[in-house]
């Protein structure tokens, strides 16, 4: 009984994923070519179901786009040529990796800007703390003496 | 000096607010066509009504046309069909039909039953021209000027409102240029 349930669970976990793949089968000369195809279709965005790449989408348009990528690859097109061919039809929208140009520079620069701003904030905080620290010592002599007295009193035999 | 820093969060919030507000109400499903300002892609396809007759992009030369992408499998195309008939008959608009990924017999039955607003019907069963146009969802309607240049794309149903607001001004504008 337990085994049957386990088998069913395993089937549920691993079965549908292989079935969910698109039904079109492409054959490649080499593993590297197949990898290239997978990379390309995972970087192209489906215009119909907008938050999916064309590798995952089952929309007819994605199927057509995969077909086009495959056809162009088998004719020996370079990656940029393939992407450009699709961009010329469907617009910049289909790129998940937009090209760096005047319109997208802010998008690309945002991580760098965020890191730089973060460093600046940290630097300001540290500098300020250091300046405040230098001005007046954290403890007066009297406090320091009291502190060492308390620490010395810390007798391991004494129970709290 | 410190007072100024206190305003930074407010400034950031306002800038973000303006930026995000600009996006409100935009339909993310409507994409600008990549072909605006470019000629209709080259094609050689058969006439829907006449298997022998070959059509090319030359058919857009000489007058402003609407290119309507449709198929019998597309429910929204049924919705807009009456409006297309109205445009063709009442407004005298030249509409070129692109029967997209469909089957000839079904398409002919549909036009026979519902009326045929198309002066020319291109039959594109494999969707080649549709793909080159960047069609991602039927119905789509393109405004093509008299030189065969794509001027506008409308994704979705064309009705009276869409016609008056988006399409008619463009059609008139490009008609004047002839």
Contacts between the chains, C-beta under 8 A, distances in Angstrom:
chain1	res1	chain2	res2	distance
A	47	B	31	6.2
A	47	B	134	7.5
A	47	B	136	3.9
A	48	B	136	4.8
A	48	B	137	5.6
A	50	B	28	6.4
A	50	B	29	7.0
A	60	B	101	7.2
A	60	B	127	8.0
A	61	B	135	7.8
A	61	B	136	4.8
A	61	B	137	7.6
A	64	B	127	6.4
A	64	B	131	5.4
A	68	B	131	7.1
A	87	B	34	6.8
A	88	B	34	5.9
A	89	B	34	6.0
A	89	B	35	7.5
A	89	B	131	6.8
A	89	B	132	6.1
A	89	B	133	7.2
A	89	B	134	4.1
A	90	B	31	7.5
A	90	B	34	6.0
A	90	B	134	4.5
A	90	B	136	6.8
A	91	B	31	5.9
A	91	B	32	6.3
A	91	B	33	7.0
A	91	B	34	3.9
A	91	B	134	7.0
A	92	B	34	7.7
A	93	B	31	5.4
